[in-house]
Every structure is written in structure tokens, then in C-alpha cells.
Amino acid sequence: MARLAVLTLVVWIGSSVLSPFDDLKFDQTVWHQYSGYSDPRSPRGRMYEDLESILLRTRPSREDVLQILGEPDAPAREQALEYSLGAWSGFRIDFDTMVIAFDASGDVSHVSRVQG
């Protein structure tokens, strides 16, 4: 039982305290430099938590998000935009994506990070 507790603590520290998604402040210039690239070490991933915080605090419109972040890296959907973040989670094999969802009025309603 003690081994399970230690393993749980190590996993928590590795995924929470040492998160690769909170190392950098959002930098629009750097963000745009990695548009359309599938670089597994893209600095976009390291800006994720700061950008998520900004988007959820300010709740910009879809048009404002496009102006700030540029065109999405995946085909745009009516209710969401997707941007590549690089391969930062888990074993750093699968790529991470930031998904920005919009409410009926066209403003940011939810921001999430998905792997795979």
C-alpha cells in the first residue's frame, strides 16, 4: 500500500508540479512563428496555461481569437477552433491540441487541451 501511495505522489508531481504547459507567458509573435508546424517541442505547449487563463478571463469573440492566434491548425468548426501545441504530455509521443469552444453568442466558453 505504501508503494502505491509513493507511486501516486510521483505521478502527481510529474503531471502537476512539473507541468510543461506553464513554463512560458503567452507571446503572440512566437505563437505565430509556429503556425502550421508539427514541431513536437513547439513553445506553444509551454504557453498553454497562460493562454487558457487569458481566454477564460477575457472571453473574447471568435473573431478576436482568430485575430490574436491566427488561423487554426485543424479545419475550423462552427463551434470550436483547434491549435497544435507540440508533444508535451505523457511520454511525449502523441501531439497535444488546444481546443477553444464558443457559446451561442460567439464568445469563448471553454478551453481544453487534448492529447492524441
Helices and strands as residue ranges (DSSP letters): H 2-12, I 13-17, G 20-22, H 28-33, H 44-58, H 62-69, E 80-86, E 96-102, E 108-115
